[in-house]
């Protein structure tokens, strides 16, 4: 899994994606980071990404 971090005018955005299949990259989740403390991605966002990856793998199998 890769994480792309974008900063725009003081706001931080994250695009988390996984599963490159041939030339396709499936975007799994994107969100605006709102926490003012630390740079870590919130656990709830990580759990959501993991769940979506699991469901996507099952659907593509």
Phi, psi and omega in degrees: 000142176243157176231128177253125182250127179240135177243130182220114178051044177087349177267149178245133178239145180235136171239115180251129182218163182205176172063075171278122180239113187056240179264001183265141172239121181274120177280124186264321185194144174219145180201163174265126178282124185249347182295135177267351181254122174072175181245359183292143175287132181302143182302322180299322178292318179296317179297320178298317179298314180300318179296317180293322177297317179300315180292323179293317178300317180296320181290330182272349183285000000 
